[in-house]
Amino acid sequence: MLVVAGRIFSAAAGLDLPSGIQPVAGIVTVAASVSALLFLMVIFSGTVLHLYTTLAYDGVRLSSGVALWLPLGAPVSAGLISNSVPSSVLFTASGVLLGGGALVVGMVTAADVFDTTPAAGRYGRRRLADEITDPVAFLDADGDVIETNDAFERQFEVTEAAATGDPLPAVIGATLSRLVGGDSVELITAEGRRQFAPRVSQLRDHRDRVRGTIVVLADITDQKLREQRLAVLNRVVRHNLRNELSVVRGFAEEIGNDGVSNDLAADRIVQASDNLITLGERAREAARLLDHEPETRAVELGSLVSDVAAELHDGATNLTVETDVPPDARVETDPDLLYRSVDHLAQNAVVHNDADDPRVVISVVTDRDGAYPVEVTVRDNGPGIPAHEWAAIKEGKETPLEHGSGLGLWAVRWGVTRLGGELRYEPNEPRGSVVKLRLPQTDETEPSVVADPTAATERA
């Protein structure tokens, strides 16, 4: 039975058994032949991959690649081309050593195989990417993430292992075409909303084929805020300052004339002067908001809102101020920037309120699962914010036909932007304004130190 099976198996394999080998050993012979074939396939595949690596990557020198290939690849290649090499040399360890022994001296001396390592280039490029302070992501030809640097992982709160294999939009919330097509893009990060200037470069191989993409995201949030400040202050200097000085000059020229009483002229001059002083104070406050270096700490929102409400009561007689803050409501943010932003909104709600019974409500809503876990709302019953003024604030720029009357809301917008949040407005019913400061990153644990929101705040 075994003899018949051996004959059939040998015939199917196309083998001519030597006369000294019995048919019963055919299965063993075929198994040995298959093992030898697999051995050759492994050697051939390894040789091809090694030579490709040598040619494709600059970290491996050609001389070192050839020297590493010759000891094993040369005897096997020779055996495949002709039958002149005995099988005992081809398939035994002694044959391999015989083929490579003559090349050992050349490998060590001429090719310097053991003096260099291609890993240096790999680790060097990785170290360079991690030293870059801007987020960097490497994408494959399909747009999936294959590698990131430390700044990218911190900014988008993701590890390289978790991001690898995911499409770029799933990680940062923006498509590659959106990054390529714009000068700037707004993204949600660990620090909230930030403005980035994307730089996208294609990765090409030695045959100029596109193999992937490098995405670098330069944070330009502070740069954008400074550009806005220059534009707004320029408008203020040209518009508000000129108007008030015109009033001062006009009434000063009327002093002593019969047309206008001296008392009226003096009152209007004092009023215009006060407006200029207030304008200067707001300009300095806006500058402090942008020049202040944020320091994130745990802030007790109940204490902060109480301090803002107390400031409002000090400057008004018939004002009603209400607060609504959940117990133990906290947020991880800069206490100084947050206090100044909320205080600016509350002060504006009082100063511009023309109601007989002015009323301001400051409330806090928390939602740990929301995009903005903390929302501070200032509600009043005043005249509301003019549509053209809010349009300028919302768009982040002013035009000659669409600009705000002052710096109050701009200062709030700049402060909230630096906190990584956003500012929203809606009319109050039946009258007034509702302005919301939406903030990221609530505190998940009990803080060891809770910041006093007024400790670092010196009001002008």
C-alpha positions as CSV (number, residue, x, y, z in Angstrom):
1,M,0.0,0.0,0.0
2,L,2.8,2.4,1.0
3,V,4.7,1.5,-2.2
4,V,1.8,2.3,-4.4
5,A,1.2,5.6,-2.6
6,G,4.8,6.5,-2.9
7,R,4.8,5.9,-6.6
8,I,1.7,7.9,-7.2
9,F,2.9,10.8,-5.0
10,S,6.3,10.8,-6.7
11,A,4.8,10.8,-10.2
12,A,2.4,13.6,-9.2
13,A,5.3,15.7,-8.0
14,G,7.2,14.9,-11.3
15,L,10.2,13.4,-9.5
16,D,12.4,10.6,-10.9
17,L,13.5,8.6,-7.9
18,P,17.1,7.4,-7.8
19,S,17.5,3.6,-8.1
20,G,18.7,3.4,-4.5
21,I,15.5,4.9,-3.1
22,Q,12.5,2.7,-2.7
23,P,9.1,3.9,-3.7
24,V,7.9,3.6,-0.1
25,A,10.2,6.6,0.7
26,G,8.6,8.8,-2.0
27,I,6.6,10.8,0.5
28,V,9.7,11.6,2.5
29,T,11.5,12.6,-0.6
30,V,8.8,14.9,-1.7
31,A,8.6,16.5,1.8
32,A,12.3,17.1,1.6
33,S,12.0,18.6,-1.8
34,V,9.2,20.9,-0.7
35,S,11.2,22.0,2.3
36,A,14.1,22.8,0.0
37,L,11.8,24.7,-2.3
38,L,10.4,26.8,0.6
39,F,14.0,27.4,1.7
40,L,14.8,28.8,-1.7
41,M,11.6,30.9,-1.7
42,V,12.6,32.5,1.6
43,I,16.1,33.2,0.5
44,F,14.9,34.7,-2.8
45,S,12.2,36.9,-1.1
46,G,14.7,38.1,1.5
47,T,17.3,38.8,-1.2
48,V,14.8,40.9,-3.2
49,L,13.6,42.8,-0.2
50,H,17.1,43.5,1.0
51,L,18.3,44.8,-2.3
52,Y,15.1,47.0,-2.6
53,T,15.8,48.4,0.8
54,T,19.4,49.1,-0.2
55,L,18.4,51.0,-3.3
56,A,15.3,52.8,-2.0
57,Y,16.5,54.1,1.4
58,D,19.4,56.4,1.9
59,G,20.2,55.0,5.3
60,V,21.8,51.8,3.8
61,R,24.8,52.1,1.6
62,L,25.0,50.1,-1.6
63,S,28.4,48.5,-0.7
64,S,27.0,47.3,2.7
65,G,23.9,45.9,1.1
66,V,25.8,43.9,-1.4
67,A,28.3,42.6,1.2
68,L,25.4,41.4,3.4
69,W,23.7,39.7,0.4
70,L,26.7,37.9,-1.1
71,P,27.4,35.3,1.6
72,L,24.0,33.6,1.3
73,G,22.6,35.0,-1.9
74,A,25.6,34.2,-4.2
75,P,25.7,30.4,-3.6
76,V,21.9,30.1,-3.9
77,S,21.7,32.2,-7.0
78,A,24.5,30.2,-8.6
79,G,22.7,27.0,-7.8
80,L,19.5,28.2,-9.3
81,I,21.2,29.3,-12.5
82,S,23.2,26.0,-13.1
83,N,23.7,22.5,-11.7
84,S,27.4,23.0,-11.3
85,V,27.1,23.6,-7.6
86,P,26.6,20.3,-5.6
87,S,23.6,20.1,-3.5
88,S,25.8,19.4,-0.5
89,V,27.2,22.9,-0.9
90,L,23.9,24.5,-1.8
91,F,21.7,23.2,1.1
92,T,24.1,22.7,4.0
93,A,25.5,25.1,6.5
94,S,29.0,24.3,5.4
95,G,28.1,25.4,1.9
96,V,26.8,28.7,3.2
97,L,29.9,29.3,5.3
98,L,32.1,28.3,2.3
99,G,30.4,30.9,0.1
100,G,30.5,33.6,2.7
101,G,33.8,33.0,4.5
102,A,35.8,34.5,1.7
103,L,33.9,37.7,2.0
104,V,34.1,38.3,5.8
105,V,37.3,40.3,5.6
106,G,35.8,42.5,2.8
107,M,32.6,43.1,4.8
108,V,34.4,44.3,7.9
109,T,37.2,46.3,6.3
110,A,36.0,47.6,2.9
111,A,32.2,47.9,3.4
112,D,32.2,48.9,7.1
113,V,29.1,46.8,7.6
114,F,29.3,46.8,11.4
115,D,30.4,50.5,11.7
116,T,27.2,52.1,10.4
117,T,23.5,51.6,11.2
118,P,20.5,52.6,9.1
119,A,18.6,53.1,12.3
120,A,20.3,56.5,12.9
121,G,18.5,58.1,10.0
122,R,15.1,56.7,11.2
123,Y,15.7,57.9,14.8
124,G,17.1,61.2,13.6
125,R,14.0,62.0,11.6
126,R,11.8,61.0,14.5
127,R,13.7,63.1,16.9
128,L,13.6,66.1,14.5
129,A,9.8,65.7,14.2
130,D,9.4,65.6,18.0
131,E,11.5,68.7,18.4
132,I,9.1,70.7,16.2
133,T,6.6,72.6,18.4
134,D,3.9,72.5,15.7
135,P,1.7,69.4,15.3
136,V,3.0,67.1,12.5
137,A,1.3,64.1,10.9
138,F,2.5,61.7,8.2
139,L,-0.2,60.2,6.0
140,D,0.0,57.3,3.6
141,A,-1.2,57.5,0.0
142,D,-4.8,56.8,1.1
143,G,-4.8,59.8,3.6
144,D,-4.6,57.6,6.7
145,V,-2.3,58.6,9.6
146,I,0.8,56.5,9.9
147,E,2.9,58.6,12.2
148,T,2.6,61.7,14.4
149,N,4.9,63.8,16.5
150,D,4.6,64.7,20.2
151,A,3.1,68.1,19.6
152,F,0.3,66.5,17.5
153,E,-0.5,64.0,20.2
154,R,-0.7,66.6,22.9
155,Q,-2.8,69.1,20.8
156,F,-5.4,66.6,19.7
157,E,-5.3,64.3,22.8
158,V,-4.4,61.1,20.9
159,T,-1.6,58.6,20.9
160,E,0.3,57.6,17.8
161,A,-0.9,54.0,18.2
162,A,-4.6,55.1,18.4
163,A,-4.3,57.5,15.5
164,T,-2.4,55.1,13.2
165,G,-4.6,53.8,10.4
166,D,-7.4,56.3,11.0
167,P,-8.3,58.9,8.3
168,L,-7.1,62.4,9.1
169,P,-10.6,63.9,9.5
170,A,-11.4,61.3,12.2
171,V,-8.4,62.6,14.2
172,I,-8.5,66.4,13.7
173,G,-11.9,67.0,12.3
174,A,-10.8,68.5,8.9
175,T,-10.2,66.9,5.5
176,L,-6.9,67.1,3.6
177,S,-8.6,69.1,0.8
178,R,-9.8,71.7,3.4
179,L,-6.2,72.1,4.7
180,V,-4.8,72.4,1.2
181,G,-7.4,74.9,0.1
182,G,-7.2,77.5,2.9
183,D,-4.7,79.9,4.4
184,S,-6.1,79.1,7.9
185,V,-8.4,76.6,9.5
186,E,-10.1,76.5,12.9
187,L,-9.8,73.2,14.8
188,I,-11.0,71.9,18.2
189,T,-8.0,70.9,20.2
190,A,-7.1,70.0,23.8
191,E,-6.9,73.8,24.4
192,G,-10.3,74.5,22.8
193,R,-10.7,76.3,19.4
194,R,-7.4,77.3,17.8
195,Q,-6.5,78.8,14.5
196,F,-3.9,77.0,12.4
197,A,-2.0,77.7,9.2
198,P,-1.7,74.3,7.5
199,R,1.3,73.3,5.4
200,V,0.8,70.2,3.2
201,S,3.6,68.5,1.3
202,Q,3.6,65.4,-0.7
203,L,6.1,62.5,0.0
204,R,7.6,61.1,-3.2
205,D,9.9,58.1,-3.7
206,H,13.0,57.9,-5.9
207,R,10.8,57.4,-8.9
208,D,8.8,60.6,-8.2
209,R,5.7,58.6,-7.2
210,V,3.5,60.0,-4.5
211,R,3.7,57.8,-1.4
212,G,2.1,59.9,1.2
213,T,1.7,63.4,2.7
214,I,3.2,65.5,5.5
215,V,0.8,67.8,7.3
216,V,2.2,70.6,9.5
217,L,-0.2,72.7,11.6
218,A,1.3,76.0,12.8
219,D,-0.8,77.6,15.6
220,I,-1.5,81.2,14.6
221,T,-4.3,82.0,17.1
222,D,-2.3,84.7,18.9
223,Q,-1.1,86.2,15.6
224,K,-4.7,86.4,14.4
225,L,-5.8,88.1,17.6
226,R,-3.0,90.7,17.3
227,E,-4.0,91.4,13.7
228,Q,-7.6,92.0,14.9
229,R,-6.4,94.2,17.7
230,L,-4.4,96.4,15.3
231,A,-7.4,96.6,12.9
232,V,-9.8,97.5,15.7
233,L,-7.5,100.0,17.4
234,N,-6.8,101.6,14.1
235,R,-10.6,102.1,13.6
236,V,-11.0,103.4,17.1
237,V,-8.2,105.9,16.7
238,R,-9.6,107.1,13.3
239,H,-13.3,107.1,14.3
240,N,-13.9,107.5,18.0
241,L,-10.9,109.6,18.9
242,R,-11.5,111.9,16.0
243,N,-15.2,112.4,16.9
244,E,-14.6,113.1,20.5
245,L,-11.8,115.6,19.8
246,S,-14.0,117.3,17.3
247,V,-16.6,117.8,20.1
248,V,-14.0,119.2,22.4
249,R,-12.7,121.6,19.8
250,G,-16.2,122.7,18.7
251,F,-17.5,123.6,22.1
252,A,-14.2,125.1,23.2
253,E,-14.5,127.5,20.3
254,E,-18.1,128.4,21.4
255,I,-17.1,129.4,24.9
256,G,-17.7,133.2,25.3
257,N,-20.1,133.3,22.3
258,D,-23.8,134.2,22.9
259,G,-25.1,131.1,21.0
260,V,-24.0,128.5,23.6
261,S,-23.8,128.9,27.4
262,N,-20.4,128.4,29.0
263,D,-21.9,125.8,31.3
264,L,-23.2,123.7,28.5
265,A,-20.0,123.9,26.6
266,A,-18.0,122.9,29.7
267,D,-20.3,119.9,30.3
268,R,-19.9,118.7,26.8
269,I,-16.2,119.1,26.9
270,V,-16.0,117.1,30.2
271,Q,-18.2,114.4,28.8
272,A,-16.1,114.0,25.6
273,S,-13.0,114.0,27.8
274,D,-14.4,111.2,30.0
275,N,-15.3,109.2,26.9
276,L,-11.6,109.5,25.7
277,I,-10.4,108.4,29.2
278,T,-12.7,105.4,29.1
279,L,-11.6,104.6,25.6
280,G,-8.0,104.6,26.7
281,E,-8.7,102.4,29.7
282,R,-10.5,99.9,27.5
283,A,-7.6,99.9,25.0
284,R,-5.1,99.2,27.8
285,E,-7.4,96.4,29.1
286,A,-7.6,94.8,25.7
287,A,-3.8,95.0,25.5
288,R,-3.5,93.2,28.8
289,L,-5.8,90.5,27.7
290,L,-3.7,89.7,24.7
291,D,-0.3,90.2,26.3
292,H,-1.2,88.1,29.4
293,E,0.4,84.6,29.4
294,P,-2.3,82.1,30.2
295,E,-1.8,79.8,33.2
296,T,-4.3,77.0,33.6
297,R,-5.6,76.3,37.1
298,A,-8.8,75.0,38.7
299,V,-11.3,77.9,39.1
300,E,-14.3,77.9,41.4
301,L,-17.1,79.3,39.2
302,G,-19.3,80.1,42.2
303,S,-16.6,82.3,43.7
304,L,-15.8,84.0,40.4
305,V,-19.5,84.8,39.7
306,S,-20.0,86.2,43.2
307,D,-17.0,88.5,42.9
308,V,-18.3,89.8,39.5
309,A,-21.8,90.4,41.0
310,A,-20.2,92.3,44.0
311,E,-18.4,94.6,41.6
312,L,-21.7,95.4,39.9
313,H,-23.5,96.2,43.1
314,D,-20.7,98.7,44.1
315,G,-21.4,100.9,41.1
316,A,-25.2,101.0,41.0
317,T,-28.2,101.8,43.3
318,N,-31.3,100.4,41.8
319,L,-29.6,97.5,40.0
320,T,-30.9,93.9,40.5
321,V,-28.2,91.2,40.1
322,E,-29.0,87.5,40.2
323,T,-26.7,84.5,40.1
324,D,-27.3,80.8,39.4
325,V,-24.3,78.6,39.7
326,P,-24.3,74.8,40.4
327,P,-22.5,73.7,43.6
328,D,-18.9,72.8,43.1
329,A,-18.9,74.0,39.5
330,R,-15.2,74.2,38.4
331,V,-13.3,74.7,35.2
332,E,-9.7,74.2,34.3
333,T,-8.7,77.6,32.7
334,D,-6.8,80.8,33.3
335,P,-8.6,82.5,36.2
336,D,-7.5,86.1,35.2
337,L,-8.7,85.9,31.6
338,L,-12.0,84.3,32.6
339,Y,-12.7,86.8,35.3
340,R,-11.9,89.8,33.0
341,S,-14.1,88.4,30.3
342,V,-17.1,87.8,32.5
343,D,-16.7,91.1,34.3
344,H,-16.5,92.9,30.9
345,L,-19.8,91.4,29.8
346,A,-21.5,92.2,33.1
347,Q,-20.2,95.8,33.2
348,N,-21.4,96.3,29.6
349,A,-24.8,94.9,30.6
350,V,-25.0,97.6,33.3
351,V,-23.5,100.6,31.5
352,H,-25.7,100.3,28.4
353,N,-28.9,99.4,30.3
354,D,-31.5,102.0,29.9
355,A,-34.4,100.2,31.6
356,D,-36.1,101.8,34.6
357,D,-35.3,98.7,36.7
358,P,-32.0,97.4,35.2
359,R,-31.5,93.6,35.8
360,V,-28.5,91.3,35.2
361,V,-28.5,87.6,35.6
362,I,-25.2,85.6,35.6
363,S,-25.6,81.8,35.4
364,V,-23.4,78.8,34.8
365,V,-24.4,75.5,33.1
366,T,-22.1,72.5,33.0
367,D,-22.1,69.5,30.7
368,R,-19.1,67.2,30.9
369,D,-20.1,65.4,27.7
370,G,-20.6,68.5,25.6
371,A,-18.1,70.1,23.2
372,Y,-17.9,73.0,25.6
373,P,-18.4,71.6,29.1
374,V,-18.9,75.0,30.8
375,E,-21.2,77.8,29.7
376,V,-21.3,81.1,31.5
377,T,-24.3,83.3,30.5
378,V,-24.8,87.0,31.1
379,R,-28.5,88.1,30.6
380,D,-29.8,91.6,30.8
381,N,-33.0,93.7,30.0
382,G,-31.2,96.5,28.3
383,P,-31.5,97.7,24.6
384,G,-29.6,94.7,23.2
385,I,-26.5,94.6,21.0
386,P,-26.9,96.3,17.7
387,A,-26.9,93.9,14.7
388,H,-24.0,95.6,13.0
389,E,-21.8,95.5,16.1
390,W,-22.4,91.8,16.7
391,A,-21.8,91.0,13.0
392,A,-18.3,92.5,13.3
393,I,-17.6,90.6,16.5
394,K,-18.9,87.3,15.0
395,E,-16.9,87.6,11.8
396,G,-13.8,88.6,13.6
397,K,-13.1,91.7,11.5
398,E,-14.4,95.2,10.9
399,T,-15.3,97.0,7.7
400,P,-16.0,100.7,7.1
401,L,-19.8,99.9,6.9
402,E,-19.8,97.4,9.7
403,H,-18.0,98.2,12.8
404,G,-18.6,98.3,16.6
405,S,-18.9,101.4,18.6
406,G,-16.2,100.4,21.2
407,L,-13.8,97.9,22.5
408,G,-15.9,96.2,25.2
409,L,-17.2,93.2,23.2
410,W,-13.9,92.9,21.3
411,A,-12.0,92.6,24.6
412,V,-14.4,89.8,25.7
413,R,-14.0,88.0,22.3
414,W,-10.2,88.1,22.5
415,G,-10.3,86.8,26.1
416,V,-12.6,83.9,25.3
417,T,-10.6,83.1,22.2
418,R,-7.4,82.8,24.2
419,L,-9.2,80.5,26.6
420,G,-10.1,78.2,23.7
421,G,-13.8,78.9,23.9
422,E,-16.4,80.8,21.8
423,L,-18.8,83.7,22.3
424,R,-22.5,83.5,21.4
425,Y,-25.3,86.0,21.4
426,E,-29.0,85.9,21.1
427,P,-31.7,88.5,21.9
428,N,-33.4,88.3,25.3
429,E,-37.2,88.1,25.6
430,P,-39.0,90.4,25.8
431,R,-36.0,92.8,25.8
432,G,-32.3,92.7,26.2
433,S,-29.3,90.5,25.5
434,V,-28.1,87.0,26.2
435,V,-24.3,86.5,25.8
436,K,-22.8,83.1,26.4
437,L,-19.1,82.3,27.1
438,R,-18.6,78.6,26.2
439,L,-15.4,77.1,27.6
440,P,-13.6,73.8,27.2
441,Q,-12.0,71.4,29.5
442,T,-13.7,71.0,32.9
443,D,-11.8,69.6,35.9
444,E,-12.5,65.9,36.4
445,T,-10.7,65.5,39.7
446,E,-10.6,67.3,43.0
447,P,-8.0,70.1,42.6
448,S,-5.2,70.5,45.2
449,V,-5.3,74.3,44.7
450,V,-8.3,76.3,43.7
451,A,-7.4,79.7,42.2
452,D,-8.9,82.9,43.6
453,P,-10.1,84.6,40.4
454,T,-9.5,88.1,41.7
455,A,-6.1,87.4,43.2
456,A,-4.2,88.3,40.0
457,T,-6.7,90.9,38.7
458,E,-6.0,94.6,39.3
459,R,-8.8,96.6,37.9
460,A,-8.0,99.9,36.3
